[in-house]
Amino acid sequence: MRRVHRLLAASLLIGSGAIVTATEAGGTPAEAEPAHAPVRAAAPSVKPAPGGSRAKSSAPPGSVISSEAATLPEPLNKAATARLVTYVTTDVRGERVPATGLVLTPRVGRVKRVVVWAHGTTGLADRCAPSTHPDVFWPEARAAVAELLSRGWTVAAPDYPGLGTAQEHPYLIGESEGRSIIDSVRAARRLDSGLGLRYAVAGHSQGGQGALFASQLAPSYDGDLVLRGTAGIAPVSNVDLLAPQIPGTAGQGYLVMGLSGLNAVEPSFRPADVLAAPARQRAGVLETGCLNEILAAYAPLTATQLLDGGQLPDSWIAKLAHYDNPGQSAPSAPVLIVQGTADEAVPAPITDILVDQLDDYRPVRYDKLPGQTHDGAVFASAETVADWIAARFS
């Protein structure tokens, strides 16, 4: 009965247009953070692994290709030292590809546990990799990572494939994110052999979705690692409900990024086949800009200027749901979901549905935060999430 009530609530929300109008800070139902401060000029990109977009086929997932000292933004530089790593992960077809990220080691109180922080949307281009571009290491992410470091845990912070490496970024492709999350733990352990096998994952928005995919993948992918729990803050889900509502809203850039992510794994799904001419003319921003620039480029368009006919074909929506929706198989460890009731990007009724989907497999702790927005929920829950992870490690 609870599921029926929540589905009805979501149906009414979508039917009323509330999802697409709840964009007070430039958010969108696709996977939106409110607009962050403008991104400054890019630093040089991370050098791709030998062989371009493919990692050496003989290297097992999690192998470290390169490692160098990294400079952290405030306030993380006071709490940790960091290594910028390029490591081996696998794509959705199991082929080895390089990925980049940070491994942050607490300066004091280290307890030999690994927690992954999976970040929210930054963009598609190499200049949008948080490991090398602190302007897109969003303030809420810094707050969450700082709390994890304060517990003495080593934090692996993957960029996801295609952010900082030669291949295209498969934006919102859950299995790609999930594999790179798990392999970032392996990479961290190769840098510090004293780190234990037990790990946890926390993520926000795109990263919350990736964290849930990591939990689904772990039994068949993480080998001798032991996942103890997954925390998702406003995770992306049920894109088949959200995507049709985006055309004509200020968040249209997220949908364009989603189509690009789909094309990265399904080349026959070409964005140019569904995007209208004004949208196609703005495609260059996907390679030169990050989140804010992309949103600004597509926000002025009408629905028919974004998509031919003003709507995304059903076949595209179904394909996005296939690759992007978590909850299609069982999570392998305890799950915490955090959701702000005033979220302007991932509406609470959509996350209600996700929780019901996950509850079909195992009970989920669901913390709803009254009055909290999409990013505000990260700040408000940082201590709660860390406490919950600590209980999983105990």
Buried (B, 14 or more C-beta within 10 A) or exposed (E): EEBEEBBEBBEEBBEEEBBBEBBEBBBBBBBBBBBBEEBEEBEEBBBBBEEEBBBEEEBEBBBBBBBEEBEBBEEBBEBBBBBBBBBBBBBBEEEBBBBBBBBBBBEEEBEEBBBBBBBBBBBBBBBBBBBBBBBBBBEBBBBBBBBBBBBBBBBBBBBBBBBBBBBBBBBBBBBBBBBBBBBBBBBBBBBBEEBBBBBBBBBBBBBBBBBBBBBBBBEEBBEEBBBBBBBBBBBBBBBBBBBBBBBBBBBBBBBBBBBBBBBBBBEEBEBEEBBBEBBEEBBEBBEEBBBBBBBBBBBEBEBBBBBBEEBBBEEBBEBBBBBBBBBEEEBBBBBBBBBBBBBBBBBBBBBBBBBBBBBEBEEBBBBBBEEBBBBBBBBBBBBBBBEBBBEBBE
